[in-house]
Amino acid sequence: QNACRHTDKKFHNNKNTANLAGNMDPDNPPAGLTPAQKALWKPCIEQHDKYKAIQKKEADHRTTEFNALKTKVEQEIRQNNPLVPVLTQADRRLFREIQNEKVVMLRALCDEREKYIDMGCDDIPWPGSQHPTTEARRNAHYGELNNMRSRLRALDKL
């Protein structure tokens, strides 16, 4: 009988994308880790999964609705004519509601990603990582953290 293991290779996006590493097994670190890296292995996987779940939740959260309203807000800003509003008051309230929800999720995502970095998880040579060194992994995570902060600033400007 065939068995599917969580470390098996997986396909995504109608087989356009492959996850060749499979999922990381929190109870089975790869060979060659130092004792300090082995001690970090499980907490880092758990922290990674935590921030990835928030990232997915935020990405999926009312995105179509938000983007449609955001386009109207940006159009109204460019138009700069209060006599001809693009948004209704109900649209404006709905946009602010979704905007506030997204801000809360992005702040949580920043906090959890920063915890991951502060835990020293980038010291672990993760199987399948595109970044071969601790510095490269840390820089990639700081880059993502800065992207999240930029998104927060952009949301505040609307």
Secondary structure, DSSP 8 states (H G I E B T S, - for coil): -----TTS-EEETTTTEEETT----TT---TT--HHHHHHHHHHHHHHHHHHHHHHHHHHSSHHHHHHHHHHHHHHHHH--TTS-SS-HHHHHHHHHHHHHHHHHHHHHHHHHHHHHHTTGGGS--TT-S--SHHHHHHHHHHHHHHHHHHHHHHHH-
